[in-house]
Amino acid sequence: MTQYPLLALIPLLPLLGAAYNAFVGARMQKRFGYAAVHVPAILMPGISFVITVLAFARLVSLPHHERVLTTTLWSWMPVGSVDAGVAFLMDPLALVMCGFITFVGTLIHIYSVGYMHEEPSYWRFFSYLNLFMFTMLVLVLADNFILMFVGWEGVGLCSYLLISFWYKEKKNAVAGMKAFIVNRIGDFGFLLGLLLLFWSIHGVTGGSSVVFRNIEEILAQPAVREALSSQTVLGLSLISMIGILFFVGAMGKSAQIPLYVWLPDAMAGPTPVSALIHAATMVTAGVYLVARLHFVFALSPLVMSWVALVGAVTAVFAATIGFFQHDIKKVLAYSTVSQLGYMFIGVGVGAYWVAIFHVMTHAFFKACLFLGSGSVILGCHHEQDMRRMGGLKKFMPVTAWTYFIACCAIAGFPFTSGFFSKDEILWKAFDSGNLLFPGGGLMIWALGALGAVCTAFYMFRSYYMTFTGEYRGAHGHNGHGGHQPHESPRNMTHVLVVLAAFSLVAGFIGLPHLWHLPSYLHHWLDPVFSGSAEIIRSAGHGSGHEWALMIFSVALALTGWAFARWLYRDNRNAAPSRLIESKHPLVCGIHRLVYNKYYVDEIYDAVFVGFVMWFRKICDWIDRNIVDALVNFAGLFGRLVGRVHGLTDTHVVDGAVNGTAWSIASMGSALRLVQTGNLRTYLYIAISGAIALVIMNFILFG
Amino acid sequence: MEYQTTSTLLTWMTFLPMIGAGLIIGLVILNYVFSLSKAALDNVSRAIAFVSTLGVLLLAVRLWAGFDGNSTGMQFVHHFVWMRQFNIEYFMGVDGISITMVLLTALITFVAMIASVPWWGKIEGQHFTGKKVPGYMVMFLLLETGMLGTFCALDFFQFYIFWELMLLPMYFLIGIWGGPRKEYAAIKFFLYTLAGSVLMLLCMIGLYYASGPSTLVDGTPAQHTFNIMALSAMGQAGFFAGAAPVLGFAFSKIVFVGLFIGFSIKVPMFPFHTWLPDAHVEAPTPISVILAGILLKMGAYGMLRFNFQMLPDAANWAAHTIAVFGMINIVYAAFVCLAQKDLKKMIAYSSVSHMGFVLLGMAAMTPQGITGAVFTMVSHGLISPMLFLIAGVIYDRAHTRDIEGFGGLAQKMPEYSGIMGLAFMASLGLPGLAGFIGEFLVFAGAFVKFRLFTVVSATAVIITAAYYLWTIQRMFLGKLNDKWSTLWDLNWRERITLYPLGVMVIIFGFYPLPVFDLMNKSLHALMDVVCSRI
């Protein structure tokens, strides 16, 4: 553990940028133009990137197994054994995350200058974007659960703010709200997982912690492992329950089945946001969480199997939805869900470093794809429907080329970055000896391979529909009519070129061991995951299998590509439209089902939203017609008793006695119902209530 | 007892507003003789009230500066014999728990005072700030005396006097300066709270006669005592647990239940909460601010000071029941919030929901739970005033609070939307803002004791997000309703009430240590009495 105070600046600088634009951005924009907004906004994450590089240099200078930098700003919640500080930690894992977040983040800030140049609330956009960088970096750099939770919910907030950035459209506002609430379901899991972990450890050792490194040390003790695996809660071992709860959190943030529904809707936000938050960084937080908590997850093969299975099913499920989407961003959104599935396969089979590898390569090629689609959307005057694009290659060559390169990477063409990372995941899945269900590795691998061919198909479909053939939007449908599409400004295309370059070459830091070449990333991340390495078992397949699988994957990618090229290139093949217009009930039914995303949104609306909306009415009804009615009834009763007393008093006792009662009663003459004026009555009511509570207490809790 | 007078600061703080009220009454009497103009009379009484609340705030800063966070005992004690024949003393003092409430009271009352004057920002049409101004200011100042006194009093009888003193001004403030259904709301509030007070009175008398011999502050021996510190010491020594039963029930249990119901009306706890939405909706904005910010905390403070400190054995016995009610408060009120159409009513129910966290945390009786409960009292004391001020801003402009009727306001009122977003996020427990600290600690503290109740309560984090975000969407986002195209953004009066609270919410979210430092030692002392050490 080496102290490194500069660490705190990595998240704090973007916060400074956010505050600057939030408080004075509007005035600066009016006074000095847009540059006064975006220069500080770009500079802050840019400097964070530089500091990350410095931290990298510092880490490299340390011995391999002592590569941890920390800094503590202040003690935050020192209550009993919950002793969380505002403290940051950078280990090799956090460095990788930090590195690509600040790098891609800065690039996307630069790109946004061009993309958002017509936006009047320019300052607001950059303020949110910087705030997002802050929360994401806190998430990654936090040294304890609670501070991580700040980032964890913070990114959700920024995602909400940015999805509903163009809030005048109700659709965008609703999409933002949906994202936040679905994420909160995940947060609920995160919170309970944290509490269960904390108190379970406490129950075993008599002390506990919320700091990652301390928990890892405690969980390294065999006695603690044994206790957490043998004690059960609801029929599951404690450690499995903890893992499942944390995985619910990860599912929410990383859009896995069944909590993926918010991500496609999130495309309502500006495209740079989709690239940064909903593709490259925030949605990978779930993967990061599982990797960070490898020492928890590795202890429960059951949870690991679930993680891998959910990832694999999501990978295929989302890929199929991608087939029939017409909105270019929706295609990319489902592709993101699907790619996140691969990452969960990776962490699920215990190949943590490979998952992080894929997180990183995905950040490059998916950011490139999204920014490319943004360039297309801008070039076509805010058209997102691929049916009204086509032939854009001649209008915007740089965008077309970079998009093509990124497509190759995501499809896994040999020697692109996606090839190395995805292939390694599939191989690790195939070779896994940890999965609990029959056919384990083979099944996960088969699903992954199926997803891979789908991926190649729908990605190249989007490429050919958009960039080849004749331009189909020339006559305009949305009032902009008649304009030619145009290439985007240079700051945008330059970013695309940089990202495309990284999509091509980033894979070389993690070459397969099969080739007997060094895998730098594996070596770099090794100290982080060494603690759980002994638990992860491999099935022991030989290098022959690995070669075969690798060749097979390449074949799959090429098949998907060839199929897409045959169907969609130059828009000449009539088969797709014939298929869509087919009247055959089976074809028609399947198409409708997939086109409508399997009606998952509709089912959720009917079941969960429906239940909440019904239950709120019930509670409200009870409140008004039972709880409050009882109060009013008590008032009425009191008034009756008061009247009886009053009559008695007038006729029997001296009239002066009820003077007090009268004076109080007169204050409330406007209200007949609760007016009573008789203190005794209230005493009776209150005492009978007290007695009722005592009796209830005896009955319930003896 | 050993507590001798060390300072009269608390007395000055408590009675300074009363002096102000006296001045205003004198002014009104003078007015009969010299007949000032209405505007002059109004402005002078506003100025007197303003200076008095500001004075209290400055004294509160002095109090904070002089408070020793490392001591568990009472500080700034002012102690003398008041009514010797009844063994009643005048005993003021603060420890770490009550000082947080005293500081909060001074701050929130000052904020509410700013919201009560029509200065620094235009007000259109009929407004409570222009109605019977001297009367309002007198009531307001008396209310402040009552609140400060309640938190500082360490003699049960004196506590009761202050508790009742608070009630009457509140009744008039709602009943005269309130909205359309003000009479109903005021009477409901009054009678409900009075019912609680009666229970408290009975329990107080019961405790007095059950207490053992003690000495007054001047050394005179006394048969019984009202001294809260002496009563607590006796209770912790098991004195009340062994007292003669009442109607077949154990003495400490029946007193516990009586006090608890009395205080839970103020909290308010389900099913005694229905006075709160009515009172809040009808009360003028500053009074809602005080009601939510401070009065609700009195219930919880009373529970800590009396139920837990004096009757620890009964507290252990009742913990499960309290936790159940806390859970009901949290979840049930959250769902009711989701059904509200009136913005202020929704915010009122959200207070019910959040006070449920206080109950749940106290019931857990773990260090995290109790610390979380008290911290929630502080954070809710900052956030809910913001929410009510925010509701007031829109009501002053639009004269309606119907959530559905708005839409797209963010275009006309961007600053307002921003501050409302902050307040909503703080209230829904976004980590990094003050609301989260208390909420998290309560969950952490309760989970180990009541796993099921905590899990059920935690579902409220989803529902809470839903009702707040849905409100934001319906009010601020989407197309601007043309009806509201003439609305204007925040004015300076609203800014100086909202911004300080907003800044504190952010600061305490990331740096809550000042609050912890104030209360830690006293909470530890309390935990030694009631908690299993964790």
Interface residues (C-beta under 8 A of the other chain):
Chain A: A22 W74 S75 W76 M77 P78 V79 G80 S81 V82 V86 I146 F149 V150 W152 E153 G154 L157 Y160 S164 Y167 K168 E169 K170 N172 A173 V174 G176 M177 F180 I181 R184 I185 D187 F188 L191 L192 L195 L196 F198 W199 H202 V612 M613 F615 R616 K617 I618 C619 D620 D623 V627 D628 L630 V631 G635 M667 G668 A670 L671 L673 V674 Q675 T676 L679 Y682 L683 I685 A686 I687 G689 A690 L693 V694 M696 N697 L700 F701
Chain B: G175 E183 Y184 I187 K188 L191 Y192 L194 A195 G196 V198 L199 F249 K253 I254 V257 G258 I261 F270 P271 H273 T274 W275 W317 A318 H320 T321 Y332 F335 V336 L338 A339 Q340 T366 P367 Q368 T371 G372 G408 A410 Q411 G418 M425 L430 P431 G432 I437 F440 L441 F443 A444 F447 V448 T454 V455 A458 T459 V461 I462 I463 A465 A466 L469 W470 I472 Q473 F476 L477 G478 K479 L480 F510 Y511 P512 L513 F516 I534
